[in-house]
Amino acid sequence: MLILTRKNGETIRIGESIAITVLEIKGTQIRLGIDAPRDVIVDREEVALRKKAERDGMGYRAQA
């Protein structure tokens, strides 16, 4: 895992077509802006896990 430090307003690039910008830092929450091509799926982890479980026919159960 690559760990990077960014300040408010700074951007991380992934390849030539994806940019992640820190929009706001408030307490323990960080707002990110993600600019990616339409064919790149961008989901929160819990949404991606639910979609995978649904595709696999297993339903979805949130982990405690």
PQR file with spaces between the fields and no chain letter, atoms N, CA, C, O and H, PARSE charges and radii, in Angstrom:
ATOM       1  N    MET     1       0.839   -1.173    0.000 -0.4000 1.5000
ATOM       2  CA   MET     1       0.000    0.000    0.000 -0.0000 2.0000
ATOM       3  C    MET     1       0.887    1.239    0.000  0.5500 1.7000
ATOM       4  O    MET     1       1.808    1.370    0.806 -0.5500 1.4000
ATOM       5  N    LEU     2       0.589    2.119   -0.902 -0.4000 1.5000
ATOM       6  CA   LEU     2       1.278    3.405   -0.965 -0.0000 2.0000
ATOM       7  C    LEU     2       0.523    4.386   -0.080  0.5500 1.7000
ATOM       8  O    LEU     2      -0.696    4.506   -0.199 -0.5500 1.4000
ATOM       9  H    LEU     2      -0.159    2.012   -1.557  0.4000 1.0000
ATOM      10  N    ILE     3       1.214    5.083    0.796 -0.4000 1.5000
ATOM      11  CA   ILE     3       0.592    6.064    1.679 -0.0000 2.0000
ATOM      12  C    ILE     3       1.121    7.440    1.309  0.5500 1.7000
ATOM      13  O    ILE     3       2.331    7.669    1.300 -0.5500 1.4000
ATOM      14  H    ILE     3       2.205    4.986    0.893  0.4000 1.0000
ATOM      15  N    LEU     4       0.203    8.356    1.004 -0.4000 1.5000
ATOM      16  CA   LEU     4       0.568    9.703    0.609 -0.0000 2.0000
ATOM      17  C    LEU     4      -0.089   10.708    1.542  0.5500 1.7000
ATOM      18  O    LEU     4      -1.176   10.464    2.064 -0.5500 1.4000
ATOM      19  H    LEU     4      -0.779    8.170    1.011  0.4000 1.0000
ATOM      20  N    THR     5       0.560   11.815    1.745 -0.4000 1.5000
ATOM      21  CA   THR     5      -0.001   12.896    2.540 -0.0000 2.0000
ATOM      22  C    THR     5      -0.347   14.049    1.620  0.5500 1.7000
ATOM      23  O    THR     5       0.478   14.461    0.805 -0.5500 1.4000
ATOM      24  H    THR     5       1.444   12.014    1.321  0.4000 1.0000
ATOM      25  N    ARG     6      -1.558   14.574    1.740 -0.4000 1.5000
ATOM      26  CA   ARG     6      -2.007   15.693    0.923 -0.0000 2.0000
ATOM      27  C    ARG     6      -2.696   16.704    1.825  0.5500 1.7000
ATOM      28  O    ARG     6      -3.280   16.345    2.847 -0.5500 1.4000
ATOM      29  H    ARG     6      -2.228   14.239    2.403  0.4000 1.0000
ATOM      30  N    LYS     7      -2.623   17.941    1.446 -0.4000 1.5000
ATOM      31  CA   LYS     7      -3.308   19.014    2.155 -0.0000 2.0000
ATOM      32  C    LYS     7      -4.553   19.404    1.378  0.5500 1.7000
ATOM      33  O    LYS     7      -4.738   19.010    0.227 -0.5500 1.4000
ATOM      34  H    LYS     7      -2.148   18.233    0.616  0.4000 1.0000
ATOM      35  N    ASN     8      -5.404   20.189    2.032 -0.4000 1.5000
ATOM      36  CA   ASN     8      -6.621   20.669    1.390 -0.0000 2.0000
ATOM      37  C    ASN     8      -6.292   21.322    0.047  0.5500 1.7000
ATOM      38  O    ASN     8      -5.416   22.183   -0.031 -0.5500 1.4000
ATOM      39  H    ASN     8      -5.254   20.510    2.967  0.4000 1.0000
ATOM      40  N    GLY     9      -6.992   20.911   -1.002 -0.4000 1.5000
ATOM      41  CA   GLY     9      -6.791   21.466   -2.332 -0.0000 2.0000
ATOM      42  C    GLY     9      -5.743   20.751   -3.166  0.5500 1.7000
ATOM      43  O    GLY     9      -5.614   21.027   -4.359 -0.5500 1.4000
ATOM      44  H    GLY     9      -7.703   20.211   -0.939  0.4000 1.0000
ATOM      45  N    GLU    10      -4.988   19.834   -2.564 -0.4000 1.5000
ATOM      46  CA   GLU    10      -3.949   19.116   -3.312 -0.0000 2.0000
ATOM      47  C    GLU    10      -4.528   17.856   -3.959  0.5500 1.7000
ATOM      48  O    GLU    10      -5.546   17.323   -3.517 -0.5500 1.4000
ATOM      49  H    GLU    10      -5.092   19.609   -1.595  0.4000 1.0000
ATOM      50  N    THR    11      -3.860   17.398   -5.006 -0.4000 1.5000
ATOM      51  CA   THR    11      -4.370   16.312   -5.841 -0.0000 2.0000
ATOM      52  C    THR    11      -3.373   15.166   -5.935  0.5500 1.7000
ATOM      53  O    THR    11      -2.160   15.368   -5.883 -0.5500 1.4000
ATOM      54  H    THR    11      -3.033   17.831   -5.365  0.4000 1.0000
ATOM      55  N    ILE    12      -3.908   13.969   -6.072 -0.4000 1.5000
ATOM      56  CA   ILE    12      -3.134   12.755   -6.357 -0.0000 2.0000
ATOM      57  C    ILE    12      -3.569   12.285   -7.737  0.5500 1.7000
ATOM      58  O    ILE    12      -4.765   12.260   -8.030 -0.5500 1.4000
ATOM      59  H    ILE    12      -4.894   13.806   -6.114  0.4000 1.0000
ATOM      60  N    ARG    13      -2.622   11.912   -8.588 -0.4000 1.5000
ATOM      61  CA   ARG    13      -2.922   11.402   -9.925 -0.0000 2.0000
ATOM      62  C    ARG    13      -2.699    9.895   -9.939  0.5500 1.7000
ATOM      63  O    ARG    13      -1.730    9.394   -9.370 -0.5500 1.4000
ATOM      64  H    ARG    13      -1.651   11.932   -8.351  0.4000 1.0000
ATOM      65  N    ILE    14      -3.608    9.181  -10.597 -0.4000 1.5000
ATOM      66  CA   ILE    14      -3.459    7.749  -10.836 -0.0000 2.0000
ATOM      67  C    ILE    14      -3.460    7.582  -12.343  0.5500 1.7000
ATOM      68  O    ILE    14      -4.485    7.759  -13.002 -0.5500 1.4000
ATOM      69  H    ILE    14      -4.395    9.588  -11.059  0.4000 1.0000
ATOM      70  N    GLY    15      -2.303    7.242  -12.879 -0.4000 1.5000
ATOM      71  CA   GLY    15      -2.175    7.185  -14.329 -0.0000 2.0000
ATOM      72  C    GLY    15      -2.382    8.567  -14.910  0.5500 1.7000
ATOM      73  O    GLY    15      -2.138    9.573  -14.244 -0.5500 1.4000
ATOM      74  H    GLY    15      -1.470    7.099  -12.344  0.4000 1.0000
ATOM      75  N    GLU    16      -2.831    8.614  -16.148 -0.4000 1.5000
ATOM      76  CA   GLU    16      -3.052    9.901  -16.811 -0.0000 2.0000
ATOM      77  C    GLU    16      -4.506   10.355  -16.739  0.5500 1.7000
ATOM      78  O    GLU    16      -4.808   11.509  -17.043 -0.5500 1.4000
ATOM      79  H    GLU    16      -3.029    7.796  -16.688  0.4000 1.0000
ATOM      80  N    SER    17      -5.418    9.450  -16.335 -0.4000 1.5000
ATOM      81  CA   SER    17      -6.833    9.796  -16.473 -0.0000 2.0000
ATOM      82  C    SER    17      -7.609    9.900  -15.158  0.5500 1.7000
ATOM      83  O    SER    17      -8.801   10.209  -15.187 -0.5500 1.4000
ATOM      84  H    SER    17      -5.173    8.513  -16.088  0.4000 1.0000
ATOM      85  N    ILE    18      -6.978    9.655  -14.013 -0.4000 1.5000
ATOM      86  CA   ILE    18      -7.697    9.707  -12.745 -0.0000 2.0000
ATOM      87  C    ILE    18      -7.005   10.698  -11.813  0.5500 1.7000
ATOM      88  O    ILE    18      -5.790   10.648  -11.620 -0.5500 1.4000
ATOM      89  H    ILE    18      -6.010    9.405  -13.990  0.4000 1.0000
ATOM      90  N    ALA    19      -7.807   11.603  -11.235 -0.4000 1.5000
ATOM      91  CA   ALA    19      -7.295   12.582  -10.280 -0.0000 2.0000
ATOM      92  C    ALA    19      -8.172   12.552   -9.035  0.5500 1.7000
ATOM      93  O    ALA    19      -9.399   12.551   -9.134 -0.5500 1.4000
ATOM      94  H    ALA    19      -8.794   11.644  -11.391  0.4000 1.0000
ATOM      95  N    ILE    20      -7.544   12.527   -7.868 -0.4000 1.5000
ATOM      96  CA   ILE    20      -8.251   12.561   -6.593 -0.0000 2.0000
ATOM      97  C    ILE    20      -7.792   13.814   -5.867  0.5500 1.7000
ATOM      98  O    ILE    20      -6.604   13.978   -5.591 -0.5500 1.4000
ATOM      99  H    ILE    20      -6.547   12.528   -7.787  0.4000 1.0000
ATOM     100  N    THR    21      -8.733   14.696   -5.557 -0.4000 1.5000
ATOM     101  CA   THR    21      -8.415   15.973   -4.936 -0.0000 2.0000
ATOM     102  C    THR    21      -9.030   16.042   -3.543  0.5500 1.7000
ATOM     103  O    THR    21     -10.195   15.691   -3.361 -0.5500 1.4000
ATOM     104  H    THR    21      -9.699   14.563   -5.781  0.4000 1.0000
ATOM     105  N    VAL    22      -8.260   16.489   -2.570 -0.4000 1.5000
ATOM     106  CA   VAL    22      -8.777   16.718   -1.225 -0.0000 2.0000
ATOM     107  C    VAL    22      -9.560   18.027   -1.267  0.5500 1.7000
ATOM     108  O    VAL    22      -8.985   19.092   -1.495 -0.5500 1.4000
ATOM     109  H    VAL    22      -7.313   16.774   -2.718  0.4000 1.0000
ATOM     110  N    LEU    23     -10.872   17.947   -1.049 -0.4000 1.5000
ATOM     111  CA   LEU    23     -11.727   19.122   -1.119 -0.0000 2.0000
ATOM     112  C    LEU    23     -11.892   19.812    0.226  0.5500 1.7000
ATOM     113  O    LEU    23     -11.950   21.039    0.307 -0.5500 1.4000
ATOM     114  H    LEU    23     -11.339   17.082   -0.864  0.4000 1.0000
ATOM     115  N    GLU    24     -11.968   19.001    1.286 -0.4000 1.5000
ATOM     116  CA   GLU    24     -12.206   19.570    2.608 -0.0000 2.0000
ATOM     117  C    GLU    24     -11.767   18.587    3.681  0.5500 1.7000
ATOM     118  O    GLU    24     -11.963   17.379    3.547 -0.5500 1.4000
ATOM     119  H    GLU    24     -11.922   18.004    1.221  0.4000 1.0000
ATOM     120  N    ILE    25     -11.180   19.105    4.730 -0.4000 1.5000
ATOM     121  CA   ILE    25     -10.823   18.309    5.894 -0.0000 2.0000
ATOM     122  C    ILE    25     -11.534   18.939    7.081  0.5500 1.7000
ATOM     123  O    ILE    25     -11.281   20.093    7.431 -0.5500 1.4000
ATOM     124  H    ILE    25     -11.021   20.087    4.838  0.4000 1.0000
ATOM     125  N    LYS    26     -12.434   18.164    7.703 -0.4000 1.5000
ATOM     126  CA   LYS    26     -13.204   18.671    8.826 -0.0000 2.0000
ATOM     127  C    LYS    26     -13.205   17.602    9.917  0.5500 1.7000
ATOM     128  O    LYS    26     -13.916   16.602    9.814 -0.5500 1.4000
ATOM     129  H    LYS    26     -12.639   17.228    7.420  0.4000 1.0000
ATOM     130  N    GLY    27     -12.406   17.818   10.962 -0.4000 1.5000
ATOM     131  CA   GLY    27     -12.321   16.827   12.040 -0.0000 2.0000
ATOM     132  C    GLY    27     -11.754   15.526   11.508  0.5500 1.7000
ATOM     133  O    GLY    27     -10.649   15.493   10.967 -0.5500 1.4000
ATOM     134  H    GLY    27     -11.829   18.630   11.046  0.4000 1.0000
ATOM     135  N    THR    28     -12.522   14.449   11.664 -0.4000 1.5000
ATOM     136  CA   THR    28     -12.061   13.133   11.201 -0.0000 2.0000
ATOM     137  C    THR    28     -12.575   12.780    9.807  0.5500 1.7000
ATOM     138  O    THR    28     -12.332   11.679    9.315 -0.5500 1.4000
ATOM     139  H    THR    28     -13.420   14.476   12.103  0.4000 1.0000
ATOM     140  N    GLN    29     -13.286   13.715    9.170 -0.4000 1.5000
ATOM     141  CA   GLN    29     -13.813   13.446    7.836 -0.0000 2.0000
ATOM     142  C    GLN    29     -13.031   14.201    6.775  0.5500 1.7000
ATOM     143  O    GLN    29     -12.595   15.334    6.978 -0.5500 1.4000
ATOM     144  H    GLN    29     -13.483   14.610    9.570  0.4000 1.0000
ATOM     145  N    ILE    30     -12.870   13.539    5.640 -0.4000 1.5000
ATOM     146  CA   ILE    30     -12.191   14.138    4.494 -0.0000 2.0000
ATOM     147  C    ILE    30     -13.133   14.033    3.302  0.5500 1.7000
ATOM     148  O    ILE    30     -13.652   12.954    3.017 -0.5500 1.4000
ATOM     149  H    ILE    30     -13.225   12.619    5.475  0.4000 1.0000
ATOM     150  N    ARG    31     -13.357   15.140    2.606 -0.4000 1.5000
ATOM     151  CA   ARG    31     -14.147   15.118    1.381 -0.0000 2.0000
ATOM     152  C    ARG    31     -13.175   15.051    0.214  0.5500 1.7000
ATOM     153  O    ARG    31     -12.257   15.863    0.100 -0.5500 1.4000
ATOM     154  H    ARG    31     -12.936   16.016    2.838  0.4000 1.0000
ATOM     155  N    LEU    32     -13.398   14.062   -0.655 -0.4000 1.5000
ATOM     156  CA   LEU    32     -12.553   13.862   -1.819 -0.0000 2.0000
ATOM     157  C    LEU    32     -13.353   14.101   -3.086  0.5500 1.7000
ATOM     158  O    LEU    32     -14.535   13.765   -3.156 -0.5500 1.4000
ATOM     159  H    LEU    32     -14.144   13.403   -0.562  0.4000 1.0000
ATOM     160  N    GLY    33     -12.715   14.675   -4.073 -0.4000 1.5000
ATOM     161  CA   GLY    33     -13.291   14.782   -5.404 -0.0000 2.0000
ATOM     162  C    GLY    33     -12.524   13.837   -6.312  0.5500 1.7000
ATOM     163  O    GLY    33     -11.293   13.855   -6.333 -0.5500 1.4000
ATOM     164  H    GLY    33     -11.755   14.948   -4.015  0.4000 1.0000
ATOM     165  N    ILE    34     -13.240   13.017   -7.060 -0.4000 1.5000
ATOM     166  CA   ILE    34     -12.600   12.029   -7.925 -0.0000 2.0000
ATOM     167  C    ILE    34     -13.002   12.308   -9.361  0.5500 1.7000
ATOM     168  O    ILE    34     -14.185   12.309   -9.701 -0.5500 1.4000
ATOM     169  H    ILE    34     -14.240   13.003   -7.043  0.4000 1.0000
ATOM     170  N    ASP    35     -12.007   12.545  -10.191 -0.4000 1.5000
ATOM     171  CA   ASP    35     -12.224   12.785  -11.611 -0.0000 2.0000
ATOM     172  C    ASP    35     -11.679   11.579  -12.357  0.5500 1.7000
ATOM     173  O    ASP    35     -10.469   11.354  -12.395 -0.5500 1.4000
ATOM     174  H    ASP    35     -11.046   12.544   -9.915  0.4000 1.0000
ATOM     175  N    ALA    36     -12.587   10.800  -12.953 -0.4000 1.5000
ATOM     176  CA   ALA    36     -12.190    9.577  -13.647 -0.0000 2.0000
ATOM     177  C    ALA    36     -13.052    9.418  -14.898  0.5500 1.7000
ATOM     178  O    ALA    36     -14.156    9.958  -14.961 -0.5500 1.4000
ATOM     179  H    ALA    36     -13.570   10.983  -12.922  0.4000 1.0000
ATOM     180  N    PRO    37     -12.558    8.685  -15.885 -0.5600 1.5000
ATOM     181  CA   PRO    37     -13.366    8.424  -17.080  0.2800 2.0000
ATOM     182  C    PRO    37     -14.655    7.690  -16.708  0.5500 1.7000
ATOM     183  O    PRO    37     -14.699    6.968  -15.712 -0.5500 1.4000
ATOM     184  N    ARG    38     -15.683    7.875  -17.499 -0.4000 1.5000
ATOM     185  CA   ARG    38     -16.983    7.252  -17.202 -0.0000 2.0000
ATOM     186  C    ARG    38     -16.931    5.729  -17.164  0.5500 1.7000
ATOM     187  O    ARG    38     -17.767    5.107  -16.508 -0.5500 1.4000
ATOM     188  H    ARG    38     -15.647    8.461  -18.308  0.4000 1.0000
ATOM     189  N    ASP    39     -15.978    5.120  -17.845 -0.4000 1.5000
ATOM     190  CA   ASP    39     -15.916    3.661  -17.853 -0.0000 2.0000
ATOM     191  C    ASP    39     -15.192    3.095  -16.632  0.5500 1.7000
ATOM     192  O    ASP    39     -15.092    1.876  -16.493 -0.5500 1.4000
ATOM     193  H    ASP    39     -15.299    5.625  -18.377  0.4000 1.0000
ATOM     194  N    VAL    40     -14.686    3.953  -15.749 -0.4000 1.5000
ATOM     195  CA   VAL    40     -14.033    3.515  -14.513 -0.0000 2.0000
ATOM     196  C    VAL    40     -15.059    3.575  -13.390  0.5500 1.7000
ATOM     197  O    VAL    40     -15.622    4.634  -13.116 -0.5500 1.4000
ATOM     198  H    VAL    40     -14.768    4.943  -15.862  0.4000 1.0000
ATOM     199  N    ILE    41     -15.301    2.442  -12.742 -0.4000 1.5000
ATOM     200  CA   ILE    41     -16.263    2.380  -11.656 -0.0000 2.0000
ATOM     201  C    ILE    41     -15.596    2.881  -10.380  0.5500 1.7000
ATOM     202  O    ILE    41     -14.520    2.415  -10.006 -0.5500 1.4000
ATOM     203  H    ILE    41     -14.843    1.581  -12.965  0.4000 1.0000
ATOM     204  N    VAL    42     -16.248    3.839   -9.715 -0.4000 1.5000
ATOM     205  CA   VAL    42     -15.742    4.385   -8.454 -0.0000 2.0000
ATOM     206  C    VAL    42     -16.842    4.208   -7.415  0.5500 1.7000
ATOM     207  O    VAL    42     -17.913    4.803   -7.537 -0.5500 1.4000
ATOM     208  H    VAL    42     -17.122    4.218  -10.019  0.4000 1.0000
ATOM     209  N    ASP    43     -16.585    3.391   -6.392 -0.4000 1.5000
ATOM     210  CA   ASP    43     -17.554    3.124   -5.330 -0.0000 2.0000
ATOM     211  C    ASP    43     -16.868    3.191   -3.974  0.5500 1.7000
ATOM     212  O    ASP    43     -15.659    2.980   -3.868 -0.5500 1.4000
ATOM     213  H    ASP    43     -15.715    2.908   -6.293  0.4000 1.0000
ATOM     214  N    ARG    44     -17.655    3.489   -2.931 -0.4000 1.5000
ATOM     215  CA   ARG    44     -17.162    3.288   -1.569 -0.0000 2.0000
ATOM     216  C    ARG    44     -16.999    1.784   -1.382  0.5500 1.7000
ATOM     217  O    ARG    44     -17.678    1.001   -2.046 -0.5500 1.4000
ATOM     218  H    ARG    44     -18.636    3.660   -3.018  0.4000 1.0000
ATOM     219  N    GLU    45     -16.112    1.376   -0.489 -0.4000 1.5000
ATOM     220  CA   GLU    45     -15.829   -0.048   -0.321 -0.0000 2.0000
ATOM     221  C    GLU    45     -17.074   -0.852    0.024  0.5500 1.7000
ATOM     222  O    GLU    45     -17.281   -1.934   -0.526 -0.5500 1.4000
ATOM     223  H    GLU    45     -15.560    2.012    0.050  0.4000 1.0000
ATOM     224  N    GLU    46     -17.912   -0.336    0.937 -0.4000 1.5000
ATOM     225  CA   GLU    46     -19.093   -1.111    1.339 -0.0000 2.0000
ATOM     226  C    GLU    46     -20.059   -1.291    0.174  0.5500 1.7000
ATOM     227  O    GLU    46     -20.734   -2.318    0.098 -0.5500 1.4000
ATOM     228  H    GLU    46     -17.744    0.542    1.384  0.4000 1.0000
ATOM     229  N    VAL    47     -20.142   -0.333   -0.727 -0.4000 1.5000
ATOM     230  CA   VAL    47     -21.004   -0.458   -1.905 -0.0000 2.0000
ATOM     231  C    VAL    47     -20.414   -1.491   -2.861  0.5500 1.7000
ATOM     232  O    VAL    47     -21.145   -2.319   -3.405 -0.5500 1.4000
ATOM     233  H    VAL    47     -19.594    0.501   -0.665  0.4000 1.0000
ATOM     234  N    ALA    48     -19.111   -1.450   -3.068 -0.4000 1.5000
ATOM     235  CA   ALA    48     -18.462   -2.423   -3.954 -0.0000 2.0000
ATOM     236  C    ALA    48     -18.639   -3.845   -3.420  0.5500 1.7000
ATOM     237  O    ALA    48     -18.890   -4.773   -4.189 -0.5500 1.4000
ATOM     238  H    ALA    48     -18.518   -0.777   -2.627  0.4000 1.0000
ATOM     239  N    LEU    49     -18.509   -4.014   -2.104 -0.4000 1.5000
ATOM     240  CA   LEU    49     -18.689   -5.344   -1.503 -0.0000 2.0000
ATOM     241  C    LEU    49     -20.121   -5.836   -1.670  0.5500 1.7000
ATOM     242  O    LEU    49     -20.346   -7.012   -1.955 -0.5500 1.4000
ATOM     243  H    LEU    49     -18.305   -3.260   -1.479  0.4000 1.0000
ATOM     244  N    ARG    50     -21.101   -4.929   -1.492 -0.4000 1.5000
ATOM     245  CA   ARG    50     -22.499   -5.310   -1.664 -0.0000 2.0000
ATOM     246  C    ARG    50     -22.770   -5.721   -3.111  0.5500 1.7000
ATOM     247  O    ARG    50     -23.442   -6.723   -3.356 -0.5500 1.4000
ATOM     248  H    ARG    50     -20.919   -3.974   -1.260  0.4000 1.0000
ATOM     249  N    LYS    51     -22.251   -4.950   -4.066 -0.4000 1.5000
ATOM     250  CA   LYS    51     -22.441   -5.277   -5.479 -0.0000 2.0000
ATOM     251  C    LYS    51     -21.827   -6.627   -5.820  0.5500 1.7000
ATOM     252  O    LYS    51     -22.418   -7.414   -6.558 -0.5500 1.4000
ATOM     253  H    LYS    51     -21.705   -4.136   -3.867  0.4000 1.0000
ATOM     254  N    LYS    52     -20.631   -6.896   -5.277 -0.4000 1.5000
ATOM     255  CA   LYS    52     -19.964   -8.170   -5.536 -0.0000 2.0000
ATOM     256  C    LYS    52     -20.778   -9.321   -4.966  0.5500 1.7000
ATOM     257  O    LYS    52     -20.949  -10.349   -5.622 -0.5500 1.4000
ATOM     258  H    LYS    52     -20.151   -6.256   -4.677  0.4000 1.0000
ATOM     259  N    ALA    53     -21.281   -9.154   -3.743 -0.4000 1.5000
ATOM     260  CA   ALA    53     -22.090  -10.202   -3.117 -0.0000 2.0000
ATOM     261  C    ALA    53     -23.361  -10.446   -3.924  0.5500 1.7000
ATOM     262  O    ALA    53     -23.777  -11.593   -4.091 -0.5500 1.4000
ATOM     263  H    ALA    53     -21.142   -8.319   -3.210  0.4000 1.0000
ATOM     264  N    GLU    54     -23.977   -9.388   -4.421 -0.4000 1.5000
ATOM     265  CA   GLU    54     -25.186   -9.546   -5.230 -0.0000 2.0000
ATOM     266  C    GLU    54     -24.881  -10.261   -6.540  0.5500 1.7000
ATOM     267  O    GLU    54     -25.665  -11.094   -6.993 -0.5500 1.4000
ATOM     268  H    GLU    54     -23.640   -8.457   -4.285  0.4000 1.0000
ATOM     269  N    ARG    55     -23.733   -9.935   -7.153 -0.4000 1.5000
ATOM     270  CA   ARG    55     -23.335  -10.621   -8.389 -0.0000 2.0000
ATOM     271  C    ARG    55     -23.073  -12.099   -8.125  0.5500 1.7000
ATOM     272  O    ARG    55     -23.391  -12.952   -8.954 -0.5500 1.4000
ATOM     273  H    ARG    55     -23.095   -9.258   -6.784  0.4000 1.0000
ATOM     274  N    ASP    56     -22.491  -12.395   -6.965 -0.4000 1.5000
ATOM     275  CA   ASP    56     -22.173  -13.780   -6.612 -0.0000 2.0000
ATOM     276  C    ASP    56     -23.395  -14.539   -6.108  0.5500 1.7000
ATOM     277  O    ASP    56     -23.308  -15.732   -5.817 -0.5500 1.4000
ATOM     278  H    ASP    56     -22.233  -11.702   -6.292  0.4000 1.0000
ATOM     279  N    GLY    57     -24.542  -13.851   -6.001 -0.4000 1.5000
ATOM     280  CA   GLY    57     -25.775  -14.503   -5.577 -0.0000 2.0000
ATOM     281  C    GLY    57     -25.826  -14.803   -4.099  0.5500 1.7000
ATOM     282  O    GLY    57     -26.588  -15.669   -3.670 -0.5500 1.4000
ATOM     283  H    GLY    57     -24.613  -12.882   -6.238  0.4000 1.0000
ATOM     284  N    MET    58     -25.028  -14.105   -3.310 -0.4000 1.5000
ATOM     285  CA   MET    58     -24.961  -14.417   -1.885 -0.0000 2.0000
ATOM     286  C    MET    58     -25.674  -13.377   -1.025  0.5500 1.7000
ATOM     287  O    MET    58     -25.699  -13.511    0.198 -0.5500 1.4000
ATOM     288  H    MET    58     -24.409  -13.402   -3.658  0.4000 1.0000
ATOM     289  N    GLY    59     -26.244  -12.361   -1.628 -0.4000 1.5000
ATOM     290  CA   GLY    59     -26.846  -11.297   -0.814 -0.0000 2.0000
ATOM     291  C    GLY    59     -25.753  -10.481   -0.168  0.5500 1.7000
ATOM     292  O    GLY    59     -24.576  -10.635   -0.497 -0.5500 1.4000
ATOM     293  H    GLY    59     -26.224  -12.253   -2.622  0.4000 1.0000
ATOM     294  N    TYR    60     -26.135   -9.613    0.750 -0.4000 1.5000
ATOM     295  CA   TYR    60     -25.157   -8.745    1.393 -0.0000 2.0000
ATOM     296  C    TYR    60     -25.445   -8.670    2.877  0.5500 1.7000
ATOM     297  O    TYR    60     -26.585   -8.449    3.287 -0.5500 1.4000
ATOM     298  H    TYR    60     -27.090   -9.488    1.017  0.4000 1.0000
ATOM     299  N    ARG    61     -24.414   -8.855    3.679 -0.4000 1.5000
ATOM     300  CA   ARG    61     -24.508   -8.645    5.121 -0.0000 2.0000
ATOM     301  C    ARG    61     -23.392   -7.738    5.543  0.5500 1.7000
ATOM     302  O    ARG    61     -22.224   -8.049    5.313 -0.5500 1.4000
ATOM     303  H    ARG    61     -23.488   -9.035    3.346  0.4000 1.0000
ATOM     304  N    ALA    62     -23.718   -6.619    6.156 -0.4000 1.5000
ATOM     305  CA   ALA    62     -22.677   -5.693    6.636 -0.0000 2.0000
ATOM     306  C    ALA    62     -21.891   -6.377    7.739  0.5500 1.7000
ATOM     307  O    ALA    62     -22.455   -7.058    8.595 -0.5500 1.4000
ATOM     308  H    ALA    62     -24.667   -6.366    6.343  0.4000 1.0000
ATOM     309  N    GLN    63     -20.583   -6.183    7.704 -0.4000 1.5000
ATOM     310  CA   GLN    63     -19.741   -6.750    8.752 -0.0000 2.0000
ATOM     311  C    GLN    63     -19.799   -5.869    9.969  0.5500 1.7000
ATOM     312  O    GLN    63     -19.819   -4.643    9.859 -0.5500 1.4000
ATOM     313  H    GLN    63     -20.125   -5.630    7.008  0.4000 1.0000
ATOM     314  N    ALA    64     -19.827   -6.495   11.145 -0.4000 1.5000
ATOM     315  CA   ALA    64     -19.878   -5.735   12.405 -0.0000 2.0000
ATOM     316  C    ALA    64     -18.533   -5.191   12.765  0.5500 1.7000
ATOM     317  O    ALA    64     -18.390   -4.528   13.792 -0.5500 1.4000
ATOM     318  H    ALA    64     -19.811   -7.491   11.234  0.4000 1.0000
